[in-house]
């Protein structure tokens, strides 16, 4: 489902290249039937050391990720979402950007 508020907030908070903006728009406007990725389950599956390393790689605090990203209590900037996606793949999730973005569209 398309959420205009998240879209506008993300566009206003980003300073990324045109390719990332294009990918973002494609995901939000043309979401398809894809297997859902659940960041909450991924985060809960990490041990304390993995969470610390993940947070450091993304540039967000463990507490911020545990509360605001895991439970979607705040709108996460597109730049942070891109870093989270990259880190998830580096931690072995092998999830596409489209699948990852689905988690933030609720």
NORPE-V356029 format. One record per backbone hydrogen bond with DSSP energy under -1.0 kcal/mol. CO is the residue of the C=O (numbers start at 0). NH is the residue of the N-H. If there is no record, write none. Layout:
co,nh
CO,NH
CO,NH
//
This chain:
co,nh
2,6
3,7
4,8
5,9
6,10
7,11
8,12
16,20
17,21
18,22
19,23
20,24
21,25
22,26
23,27
24,28
25,29
31,33
37,41
38,42
39,43
40,44
42,45
46,50
47,51
48,52
49,53
50,54
51,55
52,56
53,57
54,58
54,59
60,64
61,65
62,66
63,67
63,68
64,69
66,70
76,80
77,81
78,82
79,83
80,84
81,85
82,86
83,87
84,88
85,89
86,90
87,92
88,91
95,99
96,100
97,101
99,102
100,103
//
